[in-house]
Amino acid sequence: MPLSDEVAGAGTVRAERGRCVGAGQCVLAAPAVFDQSDEDGLVVVLIGEPEAHQADAVRGAVWACPSGALTYG
């Protein structure tokens, strides 16, 4: 059990669009949380504060991002 009132795995997603290269790995890893813009192909965060059950997928997306444009925590 967590030692605080925070839900384990909960956090905030941030994307640096200026750093994104449009590889789409985030969308493959967590399609409910990430998308790509139709205009420029860059990352779009659909859910800024994903639910705890989405945490593993979001962490996978952060890990898979080739440009390091994503953070979660």
N, C-alpha and C positions, 0 to 999 in steps of 0.2 A: 504494500500500500504506500502511495506517495506520502512524503512527510509534509507536503503543503496542500493547499486547496486546488492546485493545478491538476488537470487531468493528464495522466501519463501519455506522452506522445503528441499532445496538443502543442501547436505553435503557429507562427505566422510565416507565410510564404512571401518571399520577395524576389523580384526578377529585375535584373539590370538589362533593359532592352538594348541599350547602347553596346552591351557586351555580347548579346545573343548573336549566334551565327545561323539560326534557323534550321538546325539539324533535326529538330522534332523529337528527340529522345525523351523529353519530358512528357510529351503527349502520349507516346507509346507506353511509358511507365505509369502515368497517372492521368488518364484521359478525362476524368471527372474534375480534375483540378487545373489542368493546363490545356491550352489550345494554341493555335498559331493564327496570326492575323492574315486575312485574305489579301490585304494590301501589300504587306512586305514580308510575310512569312515568319515574323518574329514572335516570340513567346507572348502569350496573353494569359494572365492568371485569372482563372474563373472563380476560384474560392480562395480568398486571402487567409482564412483561418479554417483549414480543413478539420473535419472531425477526427477523433482519435483513431477510429478504424481505418482511416486513410493514411496514417502516419508512415507506415512502411513503404507504401507506394510513392509518397512524396519524397521520402529519403532516397529511394531508388532513383527518382527523377533527378534529384540534386547530384547524386553520385554519377549518373550517366551523362550529365550535361558536359559536352566537350569544351565549352568556353568558360565554365564556372560562373555562369550568369545567375544561378539560382542559389538562394539560401532558405533555410527552414529552421526555425528555432524560436 
